[in-house]
């Protein structure tokens, strides 16, 4: 939201939002975001790495 509304960087904000949505759609989640029993959580660092990888792939 800061990128979009405070810094007028809507395109960048959309890229980050899409990367996060894509990673979540793949089932990658930290413990606080798990949705079903049996899912294995990732660490915060692993979640961040997955999002960065998705951002990098979108360039």
N, C-alpha and C positions, 0 to 999 in steps of 0.2 A: 504494500500500500504506500509505503514511503516513496518508492521509486515512481509510482504512478501519480500520486497526488502532491507530494512535496517537491519532487525533483523533475516533474514533467517528463518522465522516461517510460512512457506507456509501452513502447515496443519491448524494452528490456524486461519490464514487469510481466508482460504476457509470456515471454520466453521462459522466465523462471516459473510462472504458474503452470505452463504446459509441461515443463520438465518434472515438477512435483507431481502433477496429476498422472503423468505417464509412469513414474516410479511407483506411485501408490497403486495404479492399475495392475502393475506387475506383481503386486503382493508384498512389496518391500515396505516394512513398517517397523518403527520402534515399539517398544513394549506398551507404551501408552496409547498406541493407535491400532493395536491388534483387534481384529473383528471376530475371529473364530478360534475355538479351542484347537490346539495342535499346530497353530502357526508359530513359526520361530521368529522372534524379534531380532532386529539388527541393532547395533549400537548407534548412537547419535553420529559418530564419525563415519560409520558405514553408510548411514542414510545420506549424510552430506556428500560423501564420495559418489554415491549412486546418482544424486541430483546433478552434481558437477559433470559426471560422465555423460549424462543425458544432455546437458547444456552444450558440452563440447561436441557431441555428435550432431547437434542441430545447427552447427555453424556451416 
